[in-house]
Amino acid sequence: MTNNTTPLLRIAGRSAAAGFLLTIAGFGAAFGGMYSHAQAIAAHNSNAPVNYGADRIELQDRQNRVVLSGNVDITQAGLRLRAAAGRPG
């Protein structure tokens, strides 16, 4: 697993994490049972450093984003997202 925290990658990772957090908040708003979790995410420190690792990391500099694939692990201020490598099919 590759682990990178260079400044450019951290900025791109922060953008990816912000999109992830907005997606989670959107699901929380859509499903009433998750309301308390959405409130917890709303109080999350989105300015905290983002650390991530994956089997494959692709920096798309012009689009200001990072594409992670295969055993993805992203953490930010106590919030963690993990995704195993997918299987074709």
Backbone bond lengths (Angstrom), bond angles and torsions (degrees), N, CA, C in turn:
res aa  C-N    CA-C-N  psi(-1)  N-CA   C-N-CA  omega(-1)  CA-C   N-CA-C  phi
1 M - - - 1.445 - - 1.521 108.55 -
2 T 1.302 117.38 130.76 1.449 122.98 178.62 1.516 108.91 -87.63
3 N 1.332 117.64 137.71 1.459 121.19 179.84 1.523 108.10 -128.16
4 N 1.333 118.63 116.25 1.456 122.83 -177.32 1.511 110.04 -126.09
5 T 1.345 116.16 138.85 1.454 119.87 174.93 1.532 110.06 -138.81
6 T 1.341 117.65 34.36 1.451 120.20 177.82 1.521 108.73 -66.97
7 P 1.347 119.05 155.11 1.458 121.12 -175.34 1.530 114.37 -54.60
8 L 1.322 118.67 -45.15 1.467 120.61 -178.89 1.516 110.80 -64.30
9 L 1.321 116.51 -42.17 1.458 120.27 179.45 1.528 111.08 -68.79
10 R 1.335 117.75 -34.42 1.458 119.87 177.51 1.514 110.58 -64.72
11 I 1.345 117.33 -40.29 1.464 120.90 178.09 1.522 110.06 -63.33
12 A 1.321 116.71 -46.13 1.463 120.34 178.94 1.524 110.36 -64.80
13 G 1.312 116.77 -40.29 1.456 120.72 178.05 1.509 111.95 -64.46
14 R 1.337 116.74 -36.57 1.462 121.17 177.49 1.525 109.67 -62.54
15 S 1.334 116.84 -39.99 1.469 120.32 177.29 1.521 110.76 -64.19
16 A 1.326 116.38 -41.77 1.471 120.16 178.36 1.520 110.44 -65.26
17 A 1.328 116.68 -41.63 1.468 120.02 179.88 1.520 110.97 -65.67
18 A 1.337 116.99 -38.20 1.466 119.42 178.51 1.524 110.17 -62.71
19 G 1.314 117.16 -41.88 1.465 120.42 176.77 1.514 111.24 -63.27
20 F 1.325 116.36 -40.19 1.455 121.08 177.21 1.521 110.30 -61.89
21 L 1.331 116.62 -45.54 1.464 120.18 -179.26 1.519 111.58 -63.80
22 L 1.322 117.37 -39.14 1.460 120.03 177.33 1.522 110.99 -65.14
23 T 1.314 116.97 -37.30 1.468 120.87 177.09 1.523 110.17 -63.95
24 I 1.330 117.05 -46.40 1.461 121.00 179.13 1.525 110.09 -61.35
25 A 1.329 117.60 -43.88 1.463 120.88 179.23 1.521 110.47 -62.42
26 G 1.320 117.26 -38.69 1.470 121.31 178.07 1.513 111.54 -63.24
27 F 1.339 117.19 -42.60 1.462 119.97 176.56 1.518 110.48 -64.84
28 G 1.334 117.27 -37.81 1.461 120.75 178.65 1.516 111.44 -63.12
29 A 1.333 116.65 -38.87 1.460 120.28 178.65 1.524 111.05 -70.90
30 A 1.314 117.33 -33.71 1.461 121.48 -178.63 1.523 112.12 -73.30
31 F 1.325 117.00 -32.12 1.458 121.41 -178.31 1.520 108.71 -113.22
32 G 1.339 116.48 105.80 1.464 122.60 -174.89 1.508 114.49 -53.46
33 G 1.326 119.11 -32.02 1.456 122.00 -179.51 1.516 112.81 -65.26
34 M 1.304 116.74 -16.43 1.459 120.74 -178.71 1.523 111.58 -99.56
35 Y 1.329 117.93 11.87 1.465 121.36 -174.10 1.523 111.95 -56.91
36 S 1.338 117.90 -44.98 1.463 119.85 -178.65 1.520 111.62 -64.56
37 H 1.333 117.21 -34.35 1.461 120.17 177.36 1.532 110.65 -68.46
38 A 1.323 116.71 -37.39 1.463 119.94 178.23 1.521 110.17 -64.39
39 Q 1.334 117.64 -36.98 1.462 120.59 177.02 1.522 110.47 -64.47
40 A 1.323 117.18 -39.80 1.456 120.68 178.68 1.521 110.63 -64.24
41 I 1.311 117.30 -39.51 1.464 120.91 178.75 1.530 110.38 -68.51
42 A 1.330 117.54 -35.91 1.465 120.57 179.20 1.527 110.77 -61.05
43 A 1.342 117.52 -30.34 1.463 121.28 179.28 1.529 111.96 -88.06
44 H 1.316 117.28 1.00 1.463 122.17 -178.00 1.523 111.21 -66.66
45 N 1.325 117.03 141.29 1.459 122.59 178.95 1.529 109.67 -81.43
46 S 1.325 116.92 93.16 1.463 120.82 -178.22 1.531 112.61 -75.60
47 N 1.330 117.62 -4.29 1.464 120.77 175.71 1.530 112.23 -91.99
48 A 1.321 116.97 -4.26 1.469 120.66 178.74 1.528 109.53 -67.26
49 P 1.332 117.38 154.83 1.469 120.04 178.21 1.533 111.47 -60.04
50 V 1.320 115.67 145.38 1.460 122.45 177.35 1.522 107.43 -107.69
51 N 1.316 116.40 126.72 1.465 121.54 175.89 1.514 107.72 -114.88
52 Y 1.308 116.71 139.28 1.460 119.34 -179.06 1.511 110.54 -151.72
53 G 1.318 113.38 157.04 1.454 121.10 176.82 1.517 108.26 -149.11
54 A 1.307 116.64 155.80 1.461 121.98 179.40 1.516 108.46 -165.96
55 D 1.326 115.13 163.51 1.459 119.31 176.02 1.531 110.80 -65.46
56 R 1.327 115.97 -34.13 1.467 120.98 -179.70 1.520 109.34 -135.56
57 I 1.328 117.21 128.11 1.463 123.17 178.78 1.521 108.20 -124.17
58 E 1.326 115.90 121.53 1.465 121.12 179.80 1.530 108.40 -117.45
59 L 1.316 117.15 117.30 1.459 122.04 177.06 1.523 108.64 -89.79
60 Q 1.324 116.78 118.74 1.458 122.66 176.20 1.528 106.69 -105.39
61 D 1.322 114.46 84.70 1.463 122.30 -171.40 1.518 113.09 -60.06
62 R 1.318 118.26 -44.68 1.468 120.80 -177.65 1.522 112.74 -65.01
63 Q 1.345 116.74 -31.42 1.457 120.81 178.80 1.530 111.23 -91.32
64 N 1.335 117.62 -1.21 1.460 124.04 179.67 1.528 111.23 56.21
65 R 1.342 116.04 50.34 1.458 120.01 179.02 1.521 110.98 -149.19
66 V 1.330 113.58 164.05 1.459 122.23 176.31 1.521 107.34 -123.21
67 V 1.329 117.21 134.91 1.462 122.02 176.74 1.527 106.79 -108.80
68 L 1.333 115.85 120.58 1.453 122.30 -179.40 1.516 108.28 -108.99
69 S 1.338 117.42 139.66 1.460 119.91 177.10 1.518 110.02 -147.27
70 G 1.318 115.58 148.88 1.453 121.90 178.03 1.510 114.03 75.70
71 N 1.322 117.46 105.47 1.473 122.93 178.53 1.521 112.21 52.81
72 V 1.312 116.00 55.09 1.468 122.81 -177.95 1.525 109.39 -76.13
73 D 1.332 116.18 137.34 1.464 122.94 177.11 1.523 107.72 -140.08
74 I 1.342 116.88 113.11 1.468 122.57 -178.57 1.519 108.05 -123.08
75 T 1.345 117.24 131.67 1.459 121.36 175.59 1.514 110.31 -130.75
76 Q 1.341 114.75 146.95 1.462 121.49 174.76 1.521 107.35 -155.25
77 A 1.322 116.66 116.07 1.469 123.39 174.64 1.525 113.03 45.73
78 G 1.313 117.28 51.84 1.455 120.80 176.10 1.518 114.90 86.27
79 L 1.311 118.30 -8.93 1.461 122.10 176.84 1.517 107.49 -95.78
80 R 1.337 117.20 133.63 1.457 120.03 -176.13 1.524 110.67 -133.31
81 L 1.324 115.75 136.89 1.457 123.00 174.82 1.522 107.35 -123.21
82 R 1.333 115.96 126.39 1.458 120.58 177.51 1.518 108.22 -129.22
83 A 1.307 115.85 139.98 1.477 121.59 177.44 1.519 107.95 -142.03
84 A 1.306 116.12 126.29 1.469 121.28 179.07 1.520 109.51 -76.14
85 A 1.298 115.44 164.14 1.464 120.82 176.35 1.527 108.58 -62.76
86 G 1.314 116.09 133.76 1.467 121.12 179.78 1.513 111.66 -77.98
87 R 1.302 114.55 159.59 1.461 120.76 176.77 1.517 109.14 -109.96
88 P 1.325 117.45 135.79 1.460 119.51 178.53 1.520 110.21 -63.22
89 G 1.329 115.70 144.61 1.432 113.92 174.41 1.430 116.14 150.81
